[in-house]
Amino acid sequence: MGTPPVPVMKVRMFWQLKAGGVSTKVAATRAGFSERHGRYLVTKAGGVIPTVKVPDVVSDRGEGPQGRYLSWSERDLLSVKHAAGQGVREIARDMRRSPSTISRELKRNTISHKRYAAGSAQRCAEARLPRPKPRKLTVNVALGRYVWDKLSGAEHFSPEQICARLVIDFPDDLSMRISPETIYQCIFVLPKGELKREVKRCLRTGRAVRKPHRQTDGRRQVVPEELLIAHRPPEIEDRALPGDWEGDCILGKDGLSQIGTLVDRMTRYVILLHLPNGRTGEETRDAMAAAIGALPPEMKRSITWDQGSEMRGAHRDIAIAHNLDVWFCNPHSPWERGTNENTNGLLRQYFPKGTDLSIYSAEDLLFVARAMNNRPRKALDFRTPNESFTALLTSTP
């Protein structure tokens, strides 16, 4: 009679378990197939868990809904009874089904000139099951072109930023609307081959399959107690004023190259420090003097750094030279510099992990900083950091 490789109901059970937070291995085992096939399903779906309807009633055979359509086990039983010569009404009574359901099943899923078989019937039913609507980005050519241009442009807009900018750029055109999840579905699910590689280059994570978030870890360095973030003034935490910066270094391959990063807590304005020769305290101090030396005093209030070696022995000189306060996070606490950590993650789209960062010139860093500062941010009501920072500069006496 033949057996389909993986029944639809098992795949549905797998996705239901995944949606509930179960690992791929456990979900595949409970659904009744191998972990390898589970990983294949996840990769094929781009890591996006599809919407799966949970059956209202489960049959007494423990598989499938007791509704309009038959489950695999019911089709198996039907094929046996039909081959034994039982009539439709007799089979319906035995299976506690409507005669019309049995009759319709035999007509729709029996291959011409062959007897009804459970395996072929299941495959026929599953082939008719998917009825996808056309993707919005495929139907609306103008919308698709806008989304792709923003994804692949120098600023590399995120799907959420694209959706917000559509409202601003097309306030009266309701056809130019889309949700972030719809864009993600098109990014992760549809692309194949060369298109998939092209889309991957446009994503900030550099991945074409969704992955769970992982927590980062910090490094321990001892700093004076009075310079820890716990003693930082509360107005810095409130982001009430500009000029409170967070800083760090992103590292290249084997930790042999680096780029310094500064981001203003209020405006999210990004400044990149060119550190071609190392990240000692002296080199960080000189790079920072070149980067922020021309800013007005109102834009230089404080800097919060992690406990890395970049500021070791130089924080006093930086504080005196720019008349600002230097604060340090606690060990293993990167979330205390959340704005900077988020910015470093965005910068990895331009400076991927495992690459040599020494190949980038000061002009390259300036280009990337401009792209970052011209990207709309949700925290700024989808204004750009450049717009916010410039507005503060012009309004400051």
Secondary structure as UniProt FT lines:
FT   HELIX           8..19
FT   TURN            20..21
FT   HELIX           24..31
FT   HELIX           35..44
FT   TURN            45..47
FT   TURN            60..61
FT   HELIX           72..83
FT   TURN            84..85
FT   HELIX           88..95
FT   HELIX           99..108
FT   TURN            112..113
FT   HELIX           118..128
FT   HELIX           136..139
FT   HELIX           141..152
FT   TURN            154..155
FT   HELIX           159..169
FT   TURN            171..172
FT   TURN            174..175
FT   HELIX           180..189
FT   HELIX           193..202
FT   TURN            204..205
FT   HELIX           225..227
FT   HELIX           229..231
FT   HELIX           234..237
FT   TURN            238..239
FT   STRAND          244..251
FT   HELIX           253..255
FT   STRAND          258..264
FT   TURN            265..267
FT   STRAND          270..274
FT   HELIX           281..292
FT   TURN            293..294
FT   HELIX           297..299
FT   STRAND          302..305
FT   HELIX           309..311
FT   TURN            312..314
FT   HELIX           315..322
FT   STRAND          325..328
FT   TURN            331..332
FT   HELIX           334..337
FT   HELIX           338..347
FT   TURN            348..350
FT   TURN            353..354
FT   HELIX           357..359
FT   HELIX           362..373
FT   HELIX           378..380
FT   TURN            381..382
FT   HELIX           385..395
//
